[in-house]
Amino acid sequence: MAEAERIIGTPDTPDADRDGQDRDERDQVRPDRGGQEPAGTDGTAAETGRPRGKRRIAVLFAVAVVAYLLDLVSKMIVVAELEHHEPVEIIGDWLRFEAIRNAGAAFGFGEAFTVIFTVIAAAVIMVIIRLARKLYSLPWAIALGLLLGGALGNLTDRIFRSPGVFKGAVVDFIAPKHFAVFNLADSAIVCGGILIVLLSFRGLDPDGTVHKD
């Protein structure tokens, strides 16, 4: 009887050994697969997310630097070439360049609150810099970069131009017909603000998530 069981059981032995080997191979592979963290955890996804966030921050500051330098250079040219001179007509009476010192906010509003506008501009800059740490959206990076560059441009005038620190008058020179005189910093601020409104309507947040109300 024992001999018969041995003979009958012999064909099953290789299969059993093969099943055991298969299980051992699966056990060896499984830890490797289990060692990988799924998307959305703090592992691989976080490592790939951080460089992407850094690129968005780089875009923000690059846009801000370009906007700031364009505003600064344009004001230097205007002060040197246009101040105390006749306006220069660009498109007839519809658009001209005219150097004007503005102690108020953008487009000449609120000239009696120069110090307040200076403090607001500084606060806006600080908020944008803090928000940049959570920035993962390219459109938001461009919008905030425009705001930052424009705010820095006008803040530079507030600090360094006469009549004194935090009371300086901003140099404006773009004078459309039937409209307030403004500068490139004002244009950057307005464009950045409009872009932020559009992004908000589309439900796109600075961190890259999209929500629908």
Disulfide bonds with the S-S distance in Angstrom:
none
